[in-house]
Amino acid sequence: MDSVQRRRYDPDFKRNAVRLTEEPGRSVKGIADNLGISTDILYRWRSDQRAGKEAQRRRDGARYPEKSCGNLQQSTEMKYRFMKENRSSFPVKKMCQALEVAQSGFYRLEKAPVSKRQQENNRIKERVKEIFSAHKGIVGSPLVTADLRDEDKLSKVSRPRVARILRQAGGRAFVVQLNSGVF
C-alpha cells in the first residue's frame, strides 16, 4: 500500500496566498487554480490565519465585542445605572448605541418611581445588614430568613430572596462544622 506524500507549504507561501484572497475582484477558486492547490486548503489556511489573528488580539488584550468587558454583559438596569453615572462624560445617545439599549428606556427608568418590590428589597436589605452585624458576620441565609420571618411585615420572605440580597449586600456566611475537630 502506497502512502500518499503530503506536500508541505512554507508559512510565507500560505500567508501570501491568503493575502491574495483578500484582494478585491479575485476569487478563491481562481487563486487556488493559479497556485496549483485545492480551494479547501486555501479556505483552511484563511480560517487558520484569521483564528491566529484573533488569538493574537486576545493575547494583546482585545476581545470579541460580543464577549467584551463586563459592563456590556450586564443587565439592562445596570447599563442604565452606568449611563446615569457617566452622563456628564458621554452623550446619552452614544452610550445607548454602545451598550445596545433603547434611549427611551433610559429616560423612562430615570423618571419612574421606585417599585414596591424594590422598596421591599431595600427594607429587607437594611434588616439583613442589622441581623448580619448582630451575629458578627457568622450567619447564613437560613438563619437570617428565620429571623426575618419572626417579624410581622417580613413573615413571607423566602430563603433564596434573602440569600440574593445577602450576596448583593456583600455579606458572606461562614460555616463551622462542630464535628470537624477544630473545637
TIKELO-283876 format. One line per field, with one value per residue: residue number from 0; residue in one letter; y, x, z of N, C-alpha, C, O in turn. Coordinates in Angstrom, 3 decimals, decimal comma. Atoms other than C-alpha are relative to their C-alpha. Layout:
% TIKELO-283876
n NUM_... .
res A_... .
ny Y_... .
nx X_... .
nz Z_... .
cay Y_... .
cax X_... .
caz Z_... .
cy Y_... .
cx X_... .
cz Z_... .
oy Y_... .
ox X_... .
oz Z_... .
This chain:
% TIKELO-283876
n 0_1_2_3_4_5_6_7_8_9_10_11_12_13_14_15_16_17_18_19_20_21_22_23_24_25_26_27_28_29_30_31_32_33_34_35_36_37_38_39_40_41_42_43_44_45_46_47_48_49_50_51_52_53_54_55_56_57_58_59_60_61_62_63_64_65_66_67_68_69_70_71_72_73_74_75_76_77_78_79_80_81_82_83_84_85_86_87_88_89_90_91_92_93_94_95_96_97_98_99_100_101_102_103_104_105_106_107_108_109_110_111_112_113_114_115_116_117_118_119_120_121_122_123_124_125_126_127_128_129_130_131_132_133_134_135_136_137_138_139_140_141_142_143_144_145_146_147_148_149_150_151_152_153_154_155_156_157_158_159_160_161_162_163_164_165_166_167_168_169_170_171_172_173_174_175_176_177_178_179_180_181_182 .
res M_D_S_V_Q_R_R_R_Y_D_P_D_F_K_R_N_A_V_R_L_T_E_E_P_G_R_S_V_K_G_I_A_D_N_L_G_I_S_T_D_I_L_Y_R_W_R_S_D_Q_R_A_G_K_E_A_Q_R_R_R_D_G_A_R_Y_P_E_K_S_C_G_N_L_Q_Q_S_T_E_M_K_Y_R_F_M_K_E_N_R_S_S_F_P_V_K_K_M_C_Q_A_L_E_V_A_Q_S_G_F_Y_R_L_E_K_A_P_V_S_K_R_Q_Q_E_N_N_R_I_K_E_R_V_K_E_I_F_S_A_H_K_G_I_V_G_S_P_L_V_T_A_D_L_R_D_E_D_K_L_S_K_V_S_R_P_R_V_A_R_I_L_R_Q_A_G_G_R_A_F_V_V_Q_L_N_S_G_V_F .
ny -1,171_-1,218_-1,139_-1,228_-1,009_-1,297_-1,140_-0,976_-1,354_-0,976_-0,948_-1,211_0,341_0,030_-1,378_-0,727_0,541_-0,548_-1,428_-0,126_0,182_-1,197_-1,071_-0,083_0,458_1,290_1,095_1,029_1,085_-0,438_-0,049_1,385_0,590_-0,591_0,477_1,455_0,595_0,123_-1,108_0,384_-0,351_-1,461_-0,417_0,389_-0,941_-1,296_0,156_0,098_-1,299_-0,863_0,473_-0,446_-1,440_-0,181_0,435_-1,034_-1,131_0,353_-0,091_-1,418_-0,632_-0,259_1,162_-0,057_-0,988_0,654_0,515_-1,036_-0,302_0,383_-0,944_0,302_1,225_-0,180_-0,174_-1,306_-0,942_-0,372_-0,861_-1,314_-0,581_-0,430_-1,191_-1,112_-0,415_-0,566_-0,910_-1,261_0,230_0,478_-0,231_1,127_0,694_0,823_1,103_0,941_0,752_0,875_1,038_0,653_-0,159_-1,040_-1,307_-0,261_0,781_-0,710_-1,145_0,521_0,511_-1,139_-0,710_0,933_0,111_1,286_0,971_0,548_1,117_-0,577_-0,586_1,111_0,515_-0,944_0,225_1,283_-0,185_-0,674_0,959_1,032_-0,576_-0,053_1,375_0,481_-0,586_0,493_1,337_-0,215_0,452_1,461_0,369_0,315_-0,404_0,644_-0,637_-1,363_0,155_0,331_-1,234_-0,918_0,539_-0,288_-1,331_0,067_-0,529_0,786_1,405_0,848_-0,127_1,316_0,148_-0,412_-1,463_-0,493_0,357_-0,939_-1,317_0,118_-0,057_-1,354_-0,911_0,273_0,901_1,365_0,880_0,904_1,178_0,729_1,317_0,288_1,294_-0,033_0,157_-1,312_-0,366 .
nx 0,849_-0,788_0,460_0,022_-0,903_0,658_-0,869_-0,123_-0,102_-0,695_0,931_0,088_0,838_1,382_0,395_0,179_1,186_1,175_0,027_0,588_1,460_0,597_0,015_1,302_0,076_-0,671_0,759_-0,811_-0,187_-0,995_-1,312_-0,394_-0,402_-1,287_-1,072_-0,062_0,464_1,460_0,698_0,179_-1,225_-0,074_0,989_-0,513_-1,078_0,614_0,633_-1,076_-0,662_0,925_0,002_-1,269_0,101_0,889_-0,743_-0,989_0,730_0,355_-1,227_-0,326_0,967_1,271_0,872_1,149_0,948_1,139_-0,401_-0,887_-0,045_1,147_1,114_0,852_0,737_0,846_1,418_0,372_0,058_-1,375_-0,482_0,590_-0,674_-1,310_0,225_0,349_-1,228_-0,944_0,754_-0,721_-1,191_0,337_1,393_0,892_0,264_-1,173_-0,067_1,067_-0,450_-1,111_0,477_1,120_1,246_0,863_-0,116_1,274_0,002_-0,826_0,749_1,162_-0,469_-0,470_1,155_0,897_-0,187_-0,525_1,093_0,287_-0,939_-1,299_0,118_-0,022_-1,375_-0,823_0,330_-0,601_-1,460_-0,373_0,159_-1,022_-1,261_0,082_-0,093_-1,347_-0,942_0,348_-0,590_-1,435_-0,393_-0,056_1,403_0,367_1,346_1,088_0,177_0,507_1,398_0,778_0,131_0,904_1,362_0,545_0,601_1,310_0,013_-0,867_0,250_0,101_-1,206_-0,577_-1,428_-0,794_0,020_-0,904_-1,358_-0,372_-0,202_-1,208_-1,139_-0,088_-0,434_-1,412_-0,151_-0,454_0,286_-1,087_0,566_-0,953_0,514_-0,369_-0,663_-1,207_-1,180_-0,577_0,323 .
nz 0,000_0,138_-0,788_0,789_-0,537_-0,118_0,290_-1,085_0,517_-0,823_-0,609_0,823_1,150_-0,490_-0,302_1,269_0,668_-0,700_0,311_1,348_-0,074_-0,590_0,995_0,675_1,386_0,194_-0,610_-0,656_0,966_0,985_-0,658_-0,268_1,290_0,403_-0,878_0,074_-1,251_-0,023_-0,669_-1,405_-0,722_-0,078_-0,997_-1,312_-0,348_-0,308_-1,311_-0,996_-0,138_-0,738_-1,383_-0,574_-0,258_-1,147_-1,189_-0,276_-0,569_-1,378_-0,802_-0,135_-0,878_0,675_-0,033_0,888_-0,524_-0,628_-1,298_-0,504_-1,427_-0,796_0,093_1,140_-0,243_-1,162_0,270_0,543_-1,121_-0,338_1,084_-0,223_-1,160_0,503_0,820_-0,890_-0,679_0,963_0,851_0,172_0,824_1,338_0,389_-0,251_1,257_0,330_-0,953_0,344_1,162_-0,382_-0,919_0,690_-0,737_0,547_-0,645_-0,667_-1,237_-0,975_-0,528_-0,709_-1,284_-0,786_-0,555_-0,672_-1,451_-0,451_-0,069_-1,330_-0,208_-0,324_-1,333_-0,950_0,006_-0,767_-1,413_-0,379_0,009_-1,236_-1,097_0,181_-0,493_-1,458_-0,509_0,325_-0,957_-1,333_-0,107_0,228_1,333_0,104_0,171_1,370_0,383_-0,748_-1,304_0,244_0,415_-1,200_-0,781_0,708_-0,051_-1,331_0,075_0,649_1,363_0,879_-0,333_1,182_0,811_0,308_-0,238_1,165_0,109_-1,040_0,428_1,067_-0,601_-0,819_0,938_0,563_-1,061_-0,264_-1,134_0,258_-1,120_-0,358_-0,610_-0,828_-0,333_-1,374_-0,110_0,819_-0,846_-0,274_-1,381 .
cay 0,000_3,280_6,164_9,481_12,056_15,289_18,483_20,918_24,619_27,387_29,737_32,722_30,968_30,376_33,987_35,353_33,020_34,190_37,816_37,290_36,108_39,382_41,490_42,771_41,164_37,891_34,601_31,872_29,294_31,323_31,864_28,177_27,135_29,550_28,281_24,616_23,943_22,965_25,536_23,548_24,033_27,747_28,167_26,259_28,491_31,559_30,274_29,359_32,749_34,557_32,381_33,225_36,944_36,640_34,717_37,402_40,117_38,244_37,974_41,711_42,417_42,973_40,677_39,822_42,669_40,186_38,927_42,211_43,881_43,067_46,236_45,096_41,797_43,258_43,579_46,489_48,083_48,013_49,514_52,351_52,874_53,048_55,591_57,714_57,758_58,706_61,077_64,101_62,495_60,997_61,768_59,547_58,715_57,416_55,353_53,819_52,826_51,388_49,453_48,443_49,759_51,983_55,667_55,865_53,117_55,128_58,215_56,144_54,426_57,757_59,226_56,078_55,833_53,016_49,883_48,249_45,204_47,368_49,253_45,935_44,671_47,818_47,251_43,618_44,677_47,032_44,333_41,763_44,110_44,574_40,829_40,091_42,529_41,306_37,808_39,252_38,188_34,476_33,744_32,279_32,855_30,183_31,854_35,362_34,160_32,658_35,941_37,932_35,612_36,355_39,914_40,539_42,597_40,177_36,861_35,638_36,304_33,349_31,996_32,369_36,019_36,607_34,774_37,003_40,178_38,959_38,395_41,796_43,476_41,930_39,516_36,160_33,260_31,264_27,702_25,995_22,259_21,306_17,754_18,871_18,590_22,337_22,709 .
cax 0,000_1,484_1,308_0,433_3,129_1,606_3,020_4,291_3,929_6,078_4,310_5,163_3,543_0,388_0,308_0,738_-1,938_-4,400_-3,457_-4,355_-7,840_-8,400_-7,774_-10,950_-12,001_-10,132_-11,878_-10,592_-11,101_-9,087_-6,233_-6,203_-6,067_-3,188_-1,201_-1,957_-3,697_-7,244_-9,802_-10,363_-6,747_-6,893_-10,094_-8,489_-5,394_-7,585_-9,558_-6,372_-4,845_-7,958_-8,022_-4,362_-5,083_-7,967_-5,758_-3,091_-5,665_-6,828_-3,226_-2,838_-5,878_-8,554_-11,545_-14,581_-17,104_-19,863_-17,850_-16,269_-15,953_-18,341_-20,403_-21,639_-22,839_-24,734_-28,477_-30,251_-30,797_-27,066_-26,348_-28,770_-27,125_-23,732_-25,131_-26,556_-23,177_-21,304_-23,851_-21,626_-18,750_-20,543_-23,686_-26,637_-27,289_-23,736_-23,821_-27,148_-25,660_-22,512_-24,399_-27,181_-30,080_-33,013_-32,659_-36,360_-35,882_-33,147_-35,334_-38,367_-36,387_-34,932_-38,392_-40,045_-40,674_-39,069_-41,228_-42,889_-40,663_-37,539_-38,782_-39,383_-35,949_-34,392_-36,251_-35,106_-31,557_-31,431_-32,757_-30,346_-27,420_-28,616_-29,035_-25,717_-23,868_-25,782_-24,474_-20,974_-20,954_-21,166_-24,581_-26,145_-29,347_-31,386_-30,791_-31,344_-34,575_-35,775_-35,064_-36,884_-39,901_-40,273_-41,195_-44,795_-44,098_-41,495_-43,126_-43,392_-39,855_-38,155_-34,689_-33,456_-34,517_-32,688_-29,625_-29,630_-29,970_-27,266_-24,899_-25,726_-25,103_-21,631_-22,295_-20,592_-21,648_-19,029_-19,935_-18,134_-18,601_-18,662_-17,525_-14,502_-12,164_-11,485_-13,166 .
caz 0,000_-1,108_1,287_-0,279_0,209_1,560_0,184_2,769_2,188_3,534_6,024_3,787_0,824_2,887_4,112_0,590_-0,789_1,869_1,218_-2,467_-1,446_0,392_-2,702_-4,344_-7,607_-7,047_-6,383_-4,113_-6,882_-9,389_-6,937_-5,948_-9,619_-10,318_-7,330_-8,028_-4,715_-3,802_-2,716_0,507_1,531_0,759_2,785_5,696_5,571_5,560_8,540_10,420_9,730_10,962_14,081_14,652_14,353_16,821_19,247_18,921_19,608_22,714_23,896_23,308_25,481_22,826_22,825_20,783_21,035_21,921_24,854_25,748_29,118_31,916_31,501_28,118_29,544_32,479_32,783_31,148_34,536_35,250_31,848_32,610_36,009_34,294_31,832_34,655_36,428_33,237_31,803_32,332_30,416_27,410_25,414_26,297_22,661_22,115_25,308_24,273_20,929_22,502_25,189_22,780_24,857_23,989_24,716_25,593_28,191_29,872_30,195_31,265_34,018_35,129_35,703_37,076_40,812_42,806_42,527_45,533_45,096_45,144_48,212_49,984_48,905_50,361_53,659_53,729_52,876_55,872_58,218_56,741_57,441_61,025_61,580_59,907_62,173_65,265_64,561_63,983_60,336_61,090_59,697_56,580_54,694_56,576_59,942_58,559_56,920_60,191_61,997_59,310_59,411_63,122_62,157_61,104_57,975_56,602_57,536_53,937_52,748_51,018_51,739_48,108_48,139_51,407_50,027_46,942_48,998_51,378_48,427_46,935_50,287_50,356_53,194_53,375_55,507_57,356_58,238_61,085_61,416_65,068_64,433_62,395_65,382_65,496_68,904 .
cy 1,230_1,091_1,253_1,024_1,344_1,092_0,941_1,373_0,902_0,965_1,307_-0,231_0,030_1,418_0,787_-0,487_0,566_1,480_0,232_-0,137_1,237_1,173_0,018_-0,501_-1,335_-1,068_-1,022_-1,123_0,363_0,026_-1,408_-0,680_0,519_-0,541_-1,516_-0,685_-0,086_1,188_-0,306_0,388_1,508_0,550_-0,339_0,940_1,342_-0,037_-0,060_1,347_0,973_-0,392_0,434_1,475_0,264_-0,401_1,056_1,221_-0,275_0,075_1,452_0,756_0,312_-1,287_0,146_1,018_-0,650_-0,464_1,004_0,243_-0,270_0,928_-0,335_-1,242_0,136_0,162_1,420_1,045_0,470_0,904_1,415_0,704_0,527_1,293_1,211_0,547_0,726_0,996_1,304_-0,149_-0,350_0,334_-1,269_-0,813_-0,934_-1,190_-1,050_-0,856_-0,997_-1,160_-0,762_-0,027_1,155_1,288_0,314_-0,763_0,671_1,135_-0,465_-0,485_1,132_0,715_-0,895_-0,023_-1,392_-0,961_-0,516_-1,123_0,535_0,638_-1,087_-0,610_0,905_-0,155_-1,284_0,141_0,663_-0,956_-1,092_0,508_0,045_-1,390_-0,545_0,551_-0,464_-1,378_0,033_-0,614_-1,502_-0,510_-0,278_0,375_-0,748_0,677_1,421_-0,067_-0,296_1,239_0,979_-0,474_0,207_1,365_-0,074_0,423_-0,853_-1,503_-0,926_0,073_-1,389_-0,015_0,370_1,522_0,616_-0,290_0,961_1,375_-0,001_0,065_1,406_1,005_-0,240_-0,910_-1,373_-0,830_-0,917_-1,172_-0,720_-1,338_-0,364_-1,327_-0,060_-0,136_1,319_0,365_-1,133 .
cx 0,892_-0,574_0,134_0,879_-0,737_1,000_-0,006_0,229_0,661_-1,021_-0,143_-0,891_-1,478_-0,521_-0,273_-1,226_-1,269_-0,136_-0,616_-1,520_-0,698_-0,042_-1,347_0,093_0,678_-0,805_0,959_0,292_1,076_1,408_0,518_0,459_1,361_1,170_0,147_-0,370_-1,514_-0,615_-0,192_1,213_0,086_-1,000_0,478_1,113_-0,570_-0,656_1,048_0,659_-0,896_-0,046_1,280_-0,013_-0,878_0,714_1,032_-0,678_-0,383_1,226_0,381_-1,016_-1,332_-0,819_-1,086_-0,984_-1,175_0,336_0,883_-0,207_-1,323_-1,181_-0,935_-0,848_-0,979_-1,456_-0,262_-0,008_1,406_0,602_-0,542_0,653_1,382_-0,139_-0,295_1,252_0,966_-0,641_0,745_1,207_-0,321_-1,446_-0,837_-0,220_1,148_0,115_-1,066_0,405_1,085_-0,464_-1,203_-1,265_-0,785_0,136_-1,283_-0,093_0,805_-0,784_-1,234_0,408_0,444_-1,157_-0,920_0,251_0,538_-1,175_-0,187_0,974_1,378_-0,014_0,070_1,401_0,923_-0,236_0,658_1,512_0,471_-0,086_1,063_1,339_0,022_0,182_1,406_1,022_-0,296_0,606_1,503_0,491_0,069_-1,431_-0,256_-1,436_-1,102_-0,280_-0,555_-1,474_-0,882_-0,211_-0,971_-1,446_-0,643_-0,667_-1,288_0,033_0,800_-0,194_-0,004_1,227_0,616_1,507_0,832_0,056_0,959_1,448_0,498_0,310_1,262_1,248_0,192_0,508_1,458_0,234_0,474_-0,292_1,195_-0,616_1,100_-0,633_0,495_0,732_1,295_1,274_0,681_-0,198_0,295 .
cz 0,000_0,879_-0,856_0,702_0,037_-0,308_1,188_-0,621_1,023_0,618_-0,793_-1,215_0,414_0,248_-1,276_-0,747_0,633_-0,293_-1,391_0,042_0,548_-0,965_-0,707_-1,443_-0,255_0,723_0,601_-0,981_-1,021_0,593_0,250_-1,288_-0,435_0,829_-0,011_1,310_-0,028_0,742_1,484_0,834_0,199_1,018_1,416_0,450_0,422_1,383_1,106_0,244_0,770_1,470_0,711_0,324_1,213_1,288_0,386_0,629_1,445_0,896_0,238_0,854_-0,661_0,013_-1,043_0,562_0,718_1,405_0,718_1,478_0,700_-0,124_-1,146_0,225_1,165_-0,421_-0,509_1,101_0,382_-1,072_0,178_1,189_-0,407_-0,800_0,878_0,692_-0,938_-0,949_-0,265_-0,921_-1,449_-0,334_0,190_-1,266_-0,370_0,949_-0,301_-1,200_0,380_0,874_-0,547_0,859_-0,618_0,796_0,768_1,324_1,097_0,632_0,786_1,391_0,919_0,695_0,814_1,503_0,356_0,196_1,425_0,334_0,409_1,383_1,070_0,076_0,806_1,497_0,508_0,100_1,296_1,188_-0,085_0,517_1,525_0,611_-0,198_0,995_1,427_0,251_-0,291_-1,315_-0,172_-0,065_-1,478_-0,271_0,756_1,348_-0,150_-0,389_1,195_0,864_-0,653_0,097_1,369_0,044_-0,815_-1,465_-0,983_0,200_-1,218_-0,916_-0,203_0,228_-1,227_-0,182_1,017_-0,397_-1,075_0,573_0,857_-0,876_-0,550_1,025_0,371_1,185_-0,435_1,235_0,231_0,743_0,761_0,335_1,394_0,147_-0,812_0,815_0,314_1,460_0,942 .
oy 1,401_1,326_1,437_1,301_1,836_1,063_1,182_1,534_0,778_1,322_1,885_0,647_0,574_1,767_1,513_0,314_0,941_1,971_1,196_0,519_1,420_2,187_-1,038_-0,304_-1,778_-0,873_-1,181_-1,655_-0,455_-0,384_-1,689_-1,401_-0,256_-0,725_-2,053_-1,748_0,537_1,825_0,600_0,910_1,981_1,458_0,458_1,343_1,962_0,908_0,576_1,701_1,738_0,470_0,795_1,892_1,121_0,270_1,324_1,819_0,612_0,521_1,785_1,948_0,569_-2,387_1,169_1,037_-0,090_-0,567_0,640_-0,582_-0,329_0,475_-0,139_-1,445_-0,826_0,295_2,312_2,183_1,647_1,813_2,391_1,916_1,614_2,212_2,312_1,757_1,583_1,324_1,880_0,839_-0,020_0,405_-2,378_-2,043_-2,065_-2,298_-2,249_-2,058_-2,146_-2,279_-1,696_-1,079_1,987_1,279_0,891_-0,269_0,620_1,282_0,165_-0,205_1,047_1,212_-0,396_0,058_-2,318_-0,609_-0,405_-1,243_0,005_0,537_-0,920_-0,947_0,421_-0,110_-1,317_-0,403_0,251_-0,985_-1,528_-0,224_-0,245_-1,564_-1,210_-0,178_-0,583_-1,717_-1,012_-1,074_-1,982_-1,019_0,296_0,840_-0,139_0,866_1,843_0,754_0,265_1,460_1,635_0,342_0,142_1,629_-0,813_-0,249_-0,792_-2,280_-2,139_-0,293_-2,211_1,023_1,038_2,069_1,541_0,553_1,393_1,988_0,979_0,733_1,902_1,976_0,509_-1,066_-1,853_-0,386_-1,444_-0,984_-1,029_-1,388_-0,367_-1,496_-1,148_-0,251_1,339_0,966_-1,004 .
ox 1,739_-1,783_1,123_0,718_-1,183_2,145_-1,045_1,003_0,444_-1,989_-1,229_-1,663_-2,322_-1,631_-1,264_-1,935_-2,209_-1,249_-1,353_-2,227_-1,897_-0,683_-1,901_1,097_0,725_-1,247_2,094_1,402_1,937_2,363_1,695_1,457_2,200_2,274_1,116_0,160_-2,158_0,028_-0,172_1,075_0,424_-0,674_0,293_1,156_-0,114_-0,538_0,890_0,973_-0,411_-0,067_1,252_0,517_-0,565_0,580_1,235_-0,145_-0,299_1,136_0,956_-0,843_-2,310_-0,269_-1,200_-1,209_-1,684_-0,541_1,714_-0,793_-2,380_-2,322_-2,146_-1,846_-1,670_-1,772_0,573_0,412_1,613_1,375_0,185_0,866_1,791_0,668_0,181_1,403_1,733_-0,082_0,623_1,697_0,445_-2,284_-0,367_-0,234_0,911_0,441_-0,815_0,142_1,057_0,031_-1,698_-1,865_-0,235_0,147_-1,232_-0,674_0,438_-0,800_-1,601_-0,277_0,300_-1,014_-1,776_1,397_0,453_-2,166_0,704_1,426_2,015_0,963_0,732_1,875_1,797_0,704_1,244_2,140_1,480_0,808_1,583_2,068_1,045_0,934_1,957_1,894_0,627_0,962_2,132_1,628_0,431_-1,977_0,398_-2,149_-2,141_-1,438_-1,423_-2,274_-1,970_-1,307_-1,755_-2,361_-1,866_-1,489_-1,367_-0,550_0,556_0,737_0,140_1,156_0,633_2,167_1,854_1,075_1,706_2,323_1,651_1,316_2,007_2,220_1,316_1,177_2,029_1,372_0,149_-0,081_1,786_-1,330_2,155_-1,729_1,699_1,528_1,814_2,360_1,719_0,683_0,084 .
oz 0,877_0,887_-1,566_1,891_-1,000_0,144_1,802_-1,564_2,228_-0,053_-0,837_-1,602_-0,298_-0,153_-1,370_-1,356_-0,068_-0,476_-1,593_-0,724_0,334_-0,689_-1,013_-2,127_-1,403_1,855_0,151_-0,999_-1,344_-0,066_0,024_-1,290_-0,894_0,316_0,526_1,631_-0,871_1,576_2,317_1,940_1,284_1,783_2,335_1,612_1,382_2,164_2,149_1,381_1,603_2,349_1,888_1,354_2,040_2,311_1,570_1,564_2,294_2,039_1,275_1,110_0,041_0,064_-1,719_1,772_1,690_2,263_1,551_2,178_0,072_-0,040_-1,038_-0,467_1,499_-1,603_-0,362_0,895_0,676_-0,773_-0,005_1,156_0,003_-0,659_0,600_0,860_-0,500_-1,996_-1,346_-1,469_-2,354_0,565_-0,065_-1,223_-0,793_0,522_-0,183_-1,226_-0,059_0,738_0,085_1,078_-1,339_2,027_1,854_2,291_2,270_1,854_1,777_2,375_2,138_1,812_1,544_1,945_-0,451_0,835_2,267_1,473_1,320_2,125_2,095_1,161_1,525_2,291_1,590_1,009_1,868_2,034_0,942_1,185_2,146_1,570_0,678_1,468_2,232_1,380_-0,457_-1,409_-1,246_0,914_-2,349_0,618_1,011_1,722_0,615_0,058_1,322_1,379_0,032_0,213_1,499_0,921_-1,797_-2,317_-2,188_-0,012_-1,065_-2,089_0,714_0,173_-1,069_-0,604_0,702_-0,203_-1,049_0,213_0,878_-0,522_-0,630_0,673_1,164_1,628_-1,521_2,364_-0,710_1,728_0,207_0,893_1,653_1,071_-1,064_0,247_0,976_2,075_2,148 .
